[in-house]
Amino acid sequence: DGGITQSPKYLFRKEGQNVTLSCEQNLNHDAMYWYRQDPGQGLRLIYYSQIVNDFQKGDIAEGYSVSREKKESFPLTVTSAQKNPTAFYLCASSSRDRGQPQHFGDGTRLSIL
Amino acid sequence: AQKITQTQPGMFVQEKEAVTLDCTYDTSDPSYGLFWYKQPSSGEMIFLIYQGSYDQQNATEGRYSLNFQKARKSANLVISASQLGDSAMYFCAMRDTGGFQKLVFGTGTRLLVSP
């Protein structure tokens, strides 16, 4: 079945540590996105990528980095510069058709040890 | 800048009743799209329904329909015949102007369906 796979489901970070969240899609979508969700809040865009080897900052990119070396993969690194990383992270992908929805993975919950 | 407003933090409905979740939006772009997503407690975002700004008819998908009032800039979600499994967070989102498919989300409404 086509879909988006995020791993791990739960992740713990120590102070000063970088961690990487995985996102893989087999929907053949060109665009991929990373969102952050805090308790009781909506989703905020961290980074997005429209094509391979290209990505743009979203609304809250500070303390995060991404890469897009393959169409299927869009990993997110939460760096030690992100001082409040505890949140739920959602990856999504979409086709070029502006009438089609974004498809989401099941999310990764990141906590600080 | 585009903005989505969901003014109902929480809504209660009895099983088998209909419920309307409010969403208003602000944009200066004549071409836009509005989406509704459901987020159960497990966390995944489930797409429910889409309305394009030029669509003549209100969108419907099974028990979900969208009450689209362009002049009032509202796109309310109507769930008919509520089921216990409808209990979840519901988010309204708008496709960003100029963005490839960027979405701007509202803060969501938590719906609780009681037996």
Interface residues (C-beta under 8 A of the other chain):
Chain A: A31 Y33 G40 Q41 G42 L43 R44 L45 Y48 Q50 G58 F88 L90 A92 S94 S95 R96 R98 G99 Q100 P101 Q102 H103 F104 G105 D106 G107 R109
Chain B: I4 G33 F35 Y37 S42 G43 E44 M45 I46 F47 Y50 G52 F91 A93 R95 G99 F100 Q101 K102 L103 F105 G106 T107 G108
